[in-house]
Amino acid sequence: MAVVAHPVVTDLTVCIFSPTVSPSTCELDPRIWFRIEKELYLYTSQQSAWLYVALANEEELAAEDLLVMDIRVGEPPPNPSSGHSWESRPGGIWVLRSKFSGKIDQVVTGVDVLFGMDAVDPRPQWALMRSSLQLNAQPKVPVARLSVLHGRAKPRPDVRAALRVREDGKFKIVQISDTHMVTDVGVCKDAIDAHGKNLPESEADPLTVDFIGKILDVEKPDLVILTGDQLHHDISDSQSALFKVVAPIIERSIPFAAVFGNHDSEGIHALSRTAQMSILQNLPFSLCESGPEQVDGIGNFYLQVLAPAPSQLPLSTLYFLDSHGQIPSKIHNPDYDPIKQSQIDWFTNTSQAQRSAREKDDNDNRFHLSLAFLHIPLPEFGDRHLIIRNGHRREPPEGPSFNSHFYDALVKGGISALGCGHDHVNDFCALLPQQTQQDGDKTPQPGPWLCYGGGTGFGGYCSYGKMRFHRRTRVWELDTSTGSLKTWKRVEYAMDRVDELVLVESGAVVDPSGEEDEGRRS
């Protein structure tokens, strides 16, 4: 909304513009009226409709100024006993206005629009209306609903709560990938039941929200990491879709971080990565960061996991990188942007600084586990020498044709595992054969582990050829007291952990099998 120091809402209206009617009958003073930048028909009509909100600065109000105290949509509400009457506005909106009593909590200070019957608003103090605006839109157009803020939203604290291991030294992460949310409920075309039998087409996003909620209730993680394609491509309102992804996480008071995928900002009406990151950063429990401006992409950042309070000792570092999107290519179709040199330099400098700080403190901390997360797999996920130790490669890995050698930087940076998304029906963990090192006196170390999360969303594909698969998430559990890392998956209908695997013991990557798993080498 507009930049007004201490805004209060004095009125609102809906303006409909038609290419056949000119000039517009909606002449509003631009010093007072501000447009919510969401076309209410979602670009499906020759007409366009916009919500306009009249704002005033709380500190500049005159005694006789009327402020909006309440908003309703639909049937005319009964008039309150205060003597003030509900006033009708276009779109089935009713506003109740009165003079300012001095109590800001009773005043509407913000109005927004979200779309879809399954829309949610996870922002504190915002209330999403059940009734939708009456716009006579086409039946398939997601309904527009007002979300209203009374009073002042409490500002986000400048210092966010630190991530800390539990008293037993453990820290659990749930990785959610490829939720592919849309504006409204979407469609799932390839679900199967518990026995693998094909299910008919159904609404997608409610299934995804329900699945995420069930996983979080079972695992009760310390952190959720969204590894890209939170949103489907070409959707009409990114904010509505993004809110649906994070709402079940916020409801459970779980911290979360996110990286972007190739589809998140695809489409003429999609919000940019910068705008989406701004939305994410302002939500409760968000640890998302846009990252340094001089580094390519949006969302290159790291988080540290500290020892139990009051210690400030970091026991683990988690790195997040933007893996960009699809690019035109004569070499490969589809082809993707590689991790850029500025990102590799940022990671190298950051990981070296972290290591130097640990060595300087010399807290006799035996183990420090570092993981990295991005959306699009590195070329090494498709390396012909890759040995899959767990899970399945059900489709060819799709990554950049150009190898910028970020994998080598991960090896040097001591990363134990790299988690990605993108290829929905791949869910393996794999190792490249150990590289002999140049200096000769060190035993070559395996790793890092290369692990897919598997597709979580019912709006994204979960089939390959004629085979359909269940949706899934990956869980990571660090045990900082023993320097171990293990992973498993949570899969639809499965009561227990799936494909549990120890990745790291005593701070070092371990290869659990000296023999190749039959049929799993890619």
N, C-alpha and C positions, 0 to 999 in steps of 0.2 A: 504494500500500500504506500501511499504518498509519504513524503518526508515532512511530517508535522511534529514539532517537538514533543508535545503532550496531547495526542489527538483524542478528541471525543467525537462521536458520530451525531450529527444534527439531523440527518435525513438520508434516505436512499431511494433510488428509483431504477427502473429498467428501461433502457432506450433500445428501440428496434429500428434498424436502418434497412431500407429497401432500395434496390437499384432502380425501381420504377417510381419511387416517390422522392422528389428532390425539390426544394431543400428539405433537410430533416426538420421534424417538428420538435426535436429534442435539443433545444438551445440552452446550455447550462454554463454558468459562470466558471471558467477553468481555475479561478483562484480559490473556489470553494469545493467544486465537485471533482472527484478523482475516479478514474475508470479502473475497475478490477480487470487486469489483463487476461481475461478468459472469455472467449467467445461462447455464449451460452448454448448455441446450436452445434458447437464443436465442428464448425466449418462444413456442415452437411446441408445447409440451406442457402438459397440465393439471398435471403435476408440475413442480417447479423444482429445479434442481441447482446447487450453489455450491461452489467451492473455498475451503476455509478453511486458513489458514497460521498456525502457532503461531510467535510471534516472541519472542526474548529480546534484552536489551541485552548486547552483547559485554562491556561493562565490569562487568556484574553477574552473570556466570556463576559457578556453583559448580563445584568440581573434578569432581563426579560427573555434571554435566549432559551429556546426550547431544545432539549437534548433527547435522543432516542433512549428510552429506558428498557424497551422490550421489542422483540420482533417475532411475528408469527407468519406462517405460510398456510394458505388453504381457506377453510371456513372462517367467517368473521368471529373473533373471540368475544366473549361477554365483556362489557365495559367494566373496569374496576371501580371500586367505591371512591377512588380519589377525585372523581369528577372529570378526569381527563378521558378523552375518547380515542379509540383506535382509529387510525387513518389508513385508508386504502391506497395502495401503490400498485403499479403494473406487476404482472407475473404472479398475482395471488398473494402479494406481500401486504402485511399489516404492520404498522408501526405505532407504538405508544410513546408519546413525547410529553415531557414536562420540564419545568424549570429546574436548574441544577440545585440540588439540596446540599451540596458540599461533600456528599459521600460518593466517591468515584466508583466504588464497587457496585453501585446500582446503575451505572451508566454503561451503555454499549460503547466500547472504544475501538473495536475492530470488527470487520465483516469480510468474509472470504467465500469463495465458491469451490465446492468439490463435486465430483461427478460419480454417478453410479449408485445403485441400490445397496451395494456392498461397501460403499465408502466409509472411512473412519477418519477421525481426527485425533491423533495421539498428542497434540500440543496441550500442555497444561492450561486449564481454565477455558479452553475453547469448547463450545457445545455445538455439535452438528445436528441440524434439524432433520427430523424424519421425513416430513413432507417436502416434496420437490416443487420447484418453481413451475408455475402454470404457463407454459410457453407454446403449447400446441406443436411441439416438435414431432418429427417422424418417430414411430414406435421403437425403432432400433437405436435411436440416439440415447446415450446414457443420460439419465435425469440429472438436472442441476440442483444442488442443495446448498443452502446457506449454512455457513459455520460462523458462530457469533462469539465474540470475546467481551465479557463484562469485566470492568475494572482493569487494573494493570497486571499484565503477565509478569510474574517474578523474573527478573533478569537471570540469565545463566551465570553461575559462579565463574569467575575468571580462572580459578584453579579447580580443575576437575579431580574427582576422587581417583587416587592411584590404584592401579591394578596390583593386587597382592596375592601371593600364594596362600593357600589355606594353612592352618596350624600344622597339618601333617606334611606340608611341603608340596602338596599337589595343586595343579592348576589345570582346569578342563576347558577346552575350546570346542564349540560346535561350529563347523564350517557349513554354511548354506550357500548353494550355488545355483545360478540359472533359474531363478524363480519366475522370470518372464511374466510379470504382472502387466495387466492392461487397464484401461479406463473402463469400468464396469466389470462384469463377472468373467468375460472371456469364454473360450471353449477348449475343452480337453478332448482330443481326437484319438488318443492311443492308450487309455488306461486299461489295466487288467485287474482281475480279482485275485484273491489269495492263491488260487490254483492255476493262475496264468491264463484264464479264459478272458477273451476280449470283452470289454464293457462298451456299451453304447456311448456316443458323445454326451458330454455333460458340461456343466459350468466348471471352469478351471480354478479361478482365484480362490473361491471359498474352500476348495479342497486343499490348495496350497497352504492357506492360512491355518486350516485345521491340522494339517500334517506337521507344520512347523511347531504349532502349539504342543502337540503330543510329544514331539522329540524333546522340546525344552522341558516339559514336565517330567519326562523320564530321566534326562541327563542332568538337569539343573546345573548348567555350565557357569563358569566364571566370566566367560566372554563369548560373544557370537561374532563370527567373521563372515561377512557377505562377500563372496568372491566373484561378483560381476554378473551382468545381465539380470540385474534386479528387475529391469523393465524389458518388455518386448519392444521390437522395433515399430516405428510409425504409429505410436499411440497419441491420442489427442490431448490428454492431460497427465503430464508426468507426475505432478505433485500428488494427485489422487492415488495413482498406482504405487508411488514410493511410500506413502503413508501406510498402505495395506501391508507392505513387506515388513516394516519395522514395528507396527502396532503390537503384534504378539510378543515381541522382544521387550518393548517398553512396558507393556502391561505387567510383565514379570520382573521388572526392575533389574534387567541384565544389561551390563555394558556391551556396546557393540562397535565394530569398526567395519569399513567397507572399502572395496576397490571397484572401479567401473569395468564393465565389459564392452564388447564391440557394439552391442545393440542399445545400450542405455540411452545414448544421445542421438540415435539414428531416427531420421524422420523430420519433415518440415515443421511439425508442431512440437517436437520434443524439446524439452529444456536442455540447455547446454550442461556439460559436466560441471562448470563453475556454479551455475544456478542450482543444480541438484546438490552439490557439495554444501552450498550455503544452507539449503533446507535441512540436510542431514546434520550439519554442525550445530544447528540451533535446537535440536531435539533433545529431550532428556536421555541420559545414559549414553549419548553419542560420544565416541572418542575419535571420530573422523576428523581428518585434517586435509586441507587442500595441498599442503606441501610447499617447498620453496619455489618461488616464481621463476627462477632461472633454470629449473629442472623441467624437462619436457613432460607434459601430461598433468593431470589433476589428480591428486591423491597419492603422492609419493611421501610416505612418512613412516615413522617407527614408534612403537610403544614398548615401554619396559614393564616387566612384571617384577615387583619388589618382594623382598622377604616380609614376613608378618610385621605389622606395626609394633613399635615406632621405627623400625629399621628403614633406612633409605638404600639398602644394598640391592642392586638389580640382580635377579637370578636368571632372567630370560629376556631376550629381545625379539620382538616380532616386527618384521619389515613388510611394508605394503607398497605395491607399485602399480602404476597405471600401464596396462599393456596395449592401450590405444585401440585401433579398430581396423576395419578392412580397407585395403588399398587396391587401386587398379594395378594389374600386373600381367605381363606377357609370359611370365615364368610359370605361374601357378594360379589356379582359380578354385576356391577363393585364396587370396593372399592377404597377409596382415603386416602391419607395421612392426618392426622389431623393437625390443627394448633399446632406447637411445643411449648414446655415449654419455650424455649429461646425467642420465639415471644411473648408469654403471658407476660413473665417477662419484655421484652422491652416495650410492650404497657403499662403495669402497672406502671413501673418506669417513663416512659415519661409522661403519663397522670397525675401522682401524681406531677411530677416536674412542669408541666404546671399549675396545680391547685395551688400549693404552690406559684408560681411566681405571679399568679393573686391575691391571698390573700395578698401577701406581698405588691404589688403595691397598692392594695385597692383603685382602681380608681372609686369606686362606680359604677362599670359596673354591671348592674343588671343581665344581661344574657350572658351566653357563651354557644354556641351550638356546640356540637361535633358530627361528623359523622364518620363512618368507611366503608371501601370498600374492598372487596375481590372477588374472582371468584366463588369458590365452596361453596355452602351454608353450614352453620354449621348444626349439627344434629338437632338443635332446629327447623329448618325450616320444619322438618318432624314430630315434636312432636305431638302426638295425642290430646294434650290439646290446640294446637295452634288455635287461633280464627282469621279467615281471615275477615278483615274489608272492603276490597276493592280489586278488581281484581279477578283473578281466579287461582286455582290450577288445571291445566289440565293434569299434569303428576306427578308421584311420585317424590318428591324431592330426588336427588341423592347426598349424602354427605358421609363423613367418617363414618364407623360403630363404630369407637372408638371416644368417646366424651372426648376431652381434657379440656372441660369446659371453653373455651374462652368466651362463652356467659356470664358466671358469672363475668369474668373480665370486660366485656363491661358494665355490670350493675353497678359494683363498680366504673368504670371509668367515669360514667355519660354520656355514649354515648346515643344520642337521637335516632339514626337510623343506621342500617347496610344495605348496598346495596350490592347485589351479582348478578351473572349471572348464566351460566352453564346450567340450565334447561330452554331451549329456550321458551317453550310455557307456563311457569308459569310467572305470572306478578302481583302477589298479594302483598299487604302489610298486615302484621298480627302482633298480640301481643300474648305473652304468658300470662296466668293469673297472676295477681300480686302475688309476693312472700311475705309471711309474714316475716318480718325481725327479726333477733335474738334479737336486743336490746329492742324491744318491744315498745319504746316510739316514734318511727318514723312511720308515715303513710306509708305503702308500696307503692312504686311508680311503675306504669306500665312501660314497655319498657325494652330495646330499641325496636323500630319498626324493624321488619324483612321484607325487601322489595326486590323482584326480579326486575331486569331491563327489562327482556323480550329480546328475540333475535332480533338483528338489521340486521344481515347479511343474504343475499340471498344465500350464499354458505353453510350455516348451515341449519339443519332441522328446519322446522317451522310447524310441523304436529305431531299428536299423534293418533295412530290407523289410521282410514281413514279420520280423521278431519284435515283440514288445517286452518292455522291462519295467520293473517297479521303480518308483521314485525313491531317492535316498539322500542321506547326508553323511558327512564324515565327522568323526569325533577324534580329537587329539587330547591326550592326557600327559602332562609333564609331571614328573616326580623329581623335584629339585633336590630332595634329600639324598637320592641315590643316583642322580644324573641320568634318569631314564626317560624315554618317550615312547608311548605306545599309541596305536590308533585302531579304530574299528569303525564300522558303518552302522547306521540305523536305517533299516529298509522297511518300506510299507509291509504290513501284516506280520513281519518277523518279530517275535516276542523278545528275542535275545540279540546280543551283539553279533554282528556279522563280520567275518574275516578279521578277527583281532590279530594284531601283529606288533611285536616289539621292534622298534626302529633304532633306538639308542639305548646303550647300557653304559654306566659309569662315564657318561659324557661323550662317548664315541659311537659313531654309526656302526651298527652290527649288521652283518649279512646272515639272516637266520638259516639259510640253506646253502650248502656248498654245491648242491645239484640244482640244475634248472628245473623249474616246474614244467611238466610236460604240456606242450601246447600253449604256453603262455609267453614264450619269447617273441618279442615283436620285431 
